[in-house]
């Protein structure tokens, strides 16, 4: 696709070879200007910048990079459920309290076996939820040992 000025189109000068020769030389001069502008705009910040990677001349082994990436991924996965665990730990006391009070009501209506069962289950659930962060940390340490 070619763009032609309206005056050139109406006068018919776009059909002459002289028009194309002057247009091509004009495009070449514009291309040179653009290249110079882009080149200077790229090179000046690079020349003025402080060298960022010149401090360590030795290369990092590939094994260290993959080990770091694996360790980072393991840490991310290990702590992905921490907010959920923290919410469960925070809610365990109020929920256990309500269930224990409910167990006491079972005593009042004469169903003592159901009352003892609910109180023991609430106590056991509360203790297990409170120690669940410790259990999860132990599993994480065991998994990272291998």
Rosetta silent file (secondary structure, phi, psi, omega in degrees, C-alpha in Angstrom):
SEQUENCE: XXXXXXXXXXXXXXXXXXXXXXXXXXXXXXXXXXXXXXXXXXXXXXXXXXXXXXXXXXXXXXXXXXXXXXXXXXXXXXXXXXXXXXXXXXXXXXXXXXXXXXXXXXXXXXXXXXXXXXXXXXXXXXXXXXXXXXXXXXXXXXXXXX
SCORE:     score description
SCORE:     0.000 S_00000001
   1 L     0.000  136.847 -177.813    0.000    0.000    0.000 S_00000001
   2 L  -125.287  138.860  177.839    1.356    3.391   -0.913 S_00000001
   3 L  -101.607  129.178 -179.399    0.292    6.781    0.353 S_00000001
   4 L  -121.884  135.956  177.819    0.219    9.598   -2.176 S_00000001
   5 L   -64.313  147.728 -176.521   -0.330   13.251   -1.354 S_00000001
   6 H   -61.278  -41.144  179.208   -3.592   14.627   -2.664 S_00000001
   7 H   -62.973  -41.176  179.287   -1.861   17.373   -4.703 S_00000001
   8 H   -66.600  -36.679  179.178    0.447   14.821   -6.341 S_00000001
   9 H   -66.516  -44.902 -177.477   -2.503   12.593   -7.164 S_00000001
  10 H   -68.889  -33.655 -178.889   -4.521   15.381   -8.718 S_00000001
  11 H   -83.962  -16.715  179.998   -1.603   16.691  -10.767 S_00000001
  12 L    83.514    7.551 -177.763   -0.551   13.226  -11.921 S_00000001
  13 H   -71.947  -14.646  179.061    3.056   13.749  -10.845 S_00000001
  14 H   -69.302  -16.512 -179.273    3.014   10.497   -8.921 S_00000001
  15 H   -82.490  -14.592 -176.234    3.203    8.637  -12.266 S_00000001
  16 L   -85.183  150.259 -179.044    6.579   10.134  -13.209 S_00000001
  17 H   -67.246  -33.120 -178.636    9.888    8.457  -12.362 S_00000001
  18 H   -61.552  -35.615  179.031   11.306   11.663  -10.918 S_00000001
  19 H   -62.885  -46.380 -178.629    8.613   11.583   -8.217 S_00000001
  20 H   -67.365  -38.661  179.866    9.584    8.060   -7.157 S_00000001
  21 H   -64.001  -43.657 -179.843   13.324    8.831   -7.175 S_00000001
  22 H   -69.544  -34.462  179.733   12.868   11.878   -4.919 S_00000001
  23 H   -67.645  -41.002  179.830   10.492    9.949   -2.662 S_00000001
  24 H   -66.664  -40.714  178.958   12.958    7.046   -2.234 S_00000001
  25 H   -66.739  -34.584  177.614   15.839    9.382   -1.405 S_00000001
  26 H   -66.939  -40.565  178.214   13.598   11.147    1.101 S_00000001
  27 H   -64.362  -40.455  179.351   12.672    7.788    2.701 S_00000001
  28 H   -63.493  -41.975  179.683   16.347    6.809    2.933 S_00000001
  29 H   -66.785  -35.903  176.752   17.226   10.040    4.681 S_00000001
  30 H   -67.736  -38.062  178.712   14.304    9.550    7.089 S_00000001
  31 H   -63.758  -42.038  178.258   15.402    5.992    7.808 S_00000001
  32 H   -62.070  -41.312  178.652   18.887    7.197    8.659 S_00000001
  33 H   -64.192  -42.429 -179.717   17.476    9.799   11.041 S_00000001
  34 H   -64.567  -43.260  179.687   15.265    7.242   12.725 S_00000001
  35 H   -62.495  -43.046  178.913   18.154    4.794   13.122 S_00000001
  36 H   -63.934  -41.115  179.919   20.351    7.504   14.635 S_00000001
  37 H   -65.002  -45.058  179.783   17.589    8.576   17.034 S_00000001
  38 H   -65.433  -41.901 -179.485   16.859    5.036   18.157 S_00000001
  39 H   -62.207  -43.676  179.331   20.542    4.247   18.481 S_00000001
  40 H   -71.654  -35.257 -179.952   21.262    7.244   20.662 S_00000001
  41 H   -69.427  -25.711  177.368   18.148    6.756   22.761 S_00000001
  42 H   -85.635  -40.912 -172.115   19.210    3.191   23.485 S_00000001
  43 H   -77.224  -32.088 -177.489   22.929    3.749   23.956 S_00000001
  44 H   -62.672  -49.619  177.864   22.873    6.799   26.240 S_00000001
  45 H   -62.747  -33.978  179.249   21.109    5.079   29.163 S_00000001
  46 H   -68.397  -36.113  178.933   23.343    2.034   28.733 S_00000001
  47 H   -72.355  -32.919 -177.941   26.478    4.169   28.820 S_00000001
  48 H   -85.924  -15.898 -176.469   25.353    6.096   31.887 S_00000001
  49 L   -74.946  150.384  175.513   24.121    3.083   33.844 S_00000001
  50 L   -78.021  144.197  178.761   26.215    1.445   36.528 S_00000001
  51 L   -67.083  125.360 -175.234   27.303   -2.110   35.702 S_00000001
  52 L   -91.948  -30.896 -173.246   24.913   -4.426   37.494 S_00000001
  53 L  -111.962   16.565 -176.807   26.441   -7.813   36.833 S_00000001
  54 L   -85.186   -5.338 -174.375   30.146   -6.984   36.924 S_00000001
  55 L   -72.634  -36.695 -176.463   30.545   -7.923   40.589 S_00000001
  56 L  -118.368  109.274 -178.678   30.811  -11.703   40.181 S_00000001
  57 L   -77.218  -13.705 -178.715   32.923  -12.969   37.307 S_00000001
  58 L   -88.932  147.134  179.926   32.100  -16.613   38.022 S_00000001
  59 L   -83.433  150.967  177.265   29.018  -18.249   36.562 S_00000001
  60 L   -84.903  128.964  178.947   26.329  -19.802   38.741 S_00000001
  61 L   -64.407  150.672 -177.954   26.086  -23.566   38.241 S_00000001
  62 H   -65.209  -35.092 -179.405   22.837  -24.838   36.809 S_00000001
  63 H   -61.843  -38.846  179.540   22.330  -27.223   39.734 S_00000001
  64 H   -65.842  -38.848  179.840   22.315  -24.320   42.179 S_00000001
  65 H   -65.890  -44.511  179.631   19.707  -22.480   40.121 S_00000001
  66 H   -68.888  -34.032  177.629   17.395  -25.490   39.916 S_00000001
  67 H   -65.885  -41.139  178.268   17.927  -26.188   43.605 S_00000001
  68 H   -64.414  -43.748  179.863   16.983  -22.595   44.445 S_00000001
  69 H   -64.104  -40.245  178.004   13.888  -22.770   42.230 S_00000001
  70 H   -65.193  -40.533  179.163   12.887  -26.086   43.804 S_00000001
  71 H   -66.058  -41.527  178.968   13.408  -24.712   47.301 S_00000001
  72 H   -64.401  -42.061  178.507   11.364  -21.605   46.498 S_00000001
  73 H   -64.572  -39.445  179.697    8.546  -23.700   45.035 S_00000001
  74 H   -64.736  -42.234  178.952    8.608  -25.985   48.093 S_00000001
  75 H   -64.226  -40.575  179.832    8.400  -23.008   50.452 S_00000001
  76 H   -64.329  -44.782  179.260    5.497  -21.542   48.494 S_00000001
  77 H   -68.411  -35.973 -178.333    3.571  -24.808   48.533 S_00000001
  78 H   -66.974  -32.087 -177.423    4.376  -25.448   52.188 S_00000001
  79 L  -103.127   11.978 -178.307    2.932  -22.105   53.257 S_00000001
  80 L   -67.459  -33.970 -176.839   -0.013  -22.022   50.842 S_00000001
  81 L   -97.671    6.908 -179.343   -2.485  -23.241   53.467 S_00000001
  82 H   -57.405  -44.384  178.618   -1.150  -21.164   56.375 S_00000001
  83 H   -61.068  -38.658  178.518   -4.015  -18.623   56.286 S_00000001
  84 H   -65.817  -43.094  178.931   -6.583  -21.430   56.366 S_00000001
  85 H   -63.034  -41.474  179.146   -4.800  -23.181   59.246 S_00000001
  86 H   -63.181  -38.655  177.735   -4.611  -19.906   61.182 S_00000001
  87 H   -65.851  -42.643  178.938   -8.355  -19.349   60.729 S_00000001
  88 H   -63.776  -40.247  178.310   -9.121  -22.886   61.932 S_00000001
  89 H   -64.359  -40.557 -179.738   -6.881  -22.434   64.982 S_00000001
  90 H   -68.374  -34.956 -177.823   -8.594  -19.138   65.810 S_00000001
  91 H   -86.210  -10.055 -173.920  -12.090  -20.607   65.426 S_00000001
  92 H   -66.179  -38.105 -179.471  -11.415  -23.854   67.289 S_00000001
  93 H   -66.474  -49.438  178.962  -11.971  -22.437   70.786 S_00000001
  94 H   -62.489  -39.237 -179.429  -15.370  -20.836   70.144 S_00000001
  95 H   -67.432  -43.148  178.803  -16.635  -23.876   68.244 S_00000001
  96 H   -63.216  -37.535  179.361  -15.379  -26.300   70.925 S_00000001
  97 H   -63.002  -43.239 -179.971  -17.011  -24.148   73.625 S_00000001
  98 H   -64.623  -40.713 -179.291  -20.393  -24.281   71.882 S_00000001
  99 H   -68.446  -37.368  178.164  -20.160  -28.057   71.441 S_00000001
 100 H   -65.821  -41.423  176.528  -19.199  -28.556   75.105 S_00000001
 101 H   -63.251  -38.792  175.809  -22.182  -26.431   76.210 S_00000001
 102 H   -62.884  -38.703  176.032  -24.353  -28.535   73.911 S_00000001
 103 H   -62.385  -37.181  177.735  -22.959  -31.675   75.588 S_00000001
 104 H   -65.491  -34.790  175.897  -23.945  -30.234   78.955 S_00000001
 105 H   -65.697  -33.734  176.200  -27.505  -29.790   77.671 S_00000001
 106 H   -62.680  -35.573  175.853  -27.527  -33.485   76.759 S_00000001
 107 H   -62.873  -39.443 -176.614  -26.769  -34.215   80.435 S_00000001
 108 H   -67.222  -30.263 -177.847  -29.708  -32.066   81.456 S_00000001
 109 L   -95.388    6.493  173.599  -32.170  -33.968   79.265 S_00000001
 110 L    93.428    9.889  177.865  -30.976  -37.357   80.442 S_00000001
 111 L  -109.769   69.493 -173.146  -28.772  -38.449   77.556 S_00000001
 112 H   -66.294  -33.269  179.881  -25.494  -38.528   79.446 S_00000001
 113 H   -64.830  -41.923  176.840  -23.775  -40.922   77.011 S_00000001
 114 H   -66.033  -36.627  178.772  -24.400  -38.530   74.115 S_00000001
 115 H   -63.894  -48.655  178.861  -23.224  -35.646   76.347 S_00000001
 116 H   -62.435  -39.789 -179.492  -19.916  -37.360   77.249 S_00000001
 117 H   -62.445  -45.449 -178.911  -19.351  -38.307   73.633 S_00000001
 118 H   -69.198  -37.288  178.495  -19.823  -34.745   72.373 S_00000001
 119 H   -65.375  -43.645  179.660  -17.642  -33.258   75.150 S_00000001
 120 H   -66.645  -41.271  178.552  -14.805  -35.735   74.459 S_00000001
 121 H   -65.037  -39.529  177.985  -15.017  -35.201   70.708 S_00000001
 122 H   -64.985  -42.556  178.950  -14.977  -31.408   71.155 S_00000001
 123 H   -64.668  -45.296  179.709  -11.941  -31.614   73.459 S_00000001
 124 H   -64.896  -42.141  177.702  -10.061  -33.962   71.145 S_00000001
 125 H   -62.683  -40.585  178.949  -10.889  -31.835   68.082 S_00000001
 126 H   -62.314  -46.171 -179.104   -9.739  -28.686   69.874 S_00000001
 127 H   -64.521  -43.503 -179.322   -6.403  -30.225   70.862 S_00000001
 128 H   -64.955  -38.959  178.319   -5.777  -31.653   67.380 S_00000001
 129 H   -68.144  -37.365  179.613   -6.557  -28.341   65.693 S_00000001
 130 H   -67.494  -32.095  179.950   -4.272  -26.482   68.101 S_00000001
 131 H   -95.325    1.471 -179.464   -1.323  -28.809   67.378 S_00000001
 132 H   -61.328  -36.808  175.580   -1.978  -29.029   63.625 S_00000001
 133 H   -61.536  -35.864  178.167    0.601  -26.289   62.769 S_00000001
 134 H   -66.880  -42.146  179.236    3.252  -28.300   64.622 S_00000001
 135 H   -64.153  -42.192  179.404    2.286  -31.475   62.750 S_00000001
 136 H   -65.273  -37.693  176.596    2.362  -29.641   59.400 S_00000001
 137 H   -66.043  -38.732  176.690    5.828  -28.213   60.161 S_00000001
 138 H   -63.253  -42.920  178.701    7.096  -31.689   61.049 S_00000001
 139 H   -63.690  -38.455  178.223    5.750  -33.070   57.755 S_00000001
 140 H   -64.819  -41.824  179.105    7.385  -30.204   55.859 S_00000001
 141 H   -66.700  -37.630  177.898   10.745  -30.857   57.566 S_00000001
 142 H   -66.484  -41.222  179.563   10.503  -34.576   56.811 S_00000001
 143 H   -66.719  -35.433 -179.714    9.677  -33.834   53.190 S_00000001
 144 H   -78.929  -16.045  177.957   12.591  -31.411   52.791 S_00000001
 145 H   -71.636  -24.954 -179.840   15.030  -33.939   54.320 S_00000001
 146 L   -98.532    0.000    0.000   14.576  -36.164   51.269 S_00000001
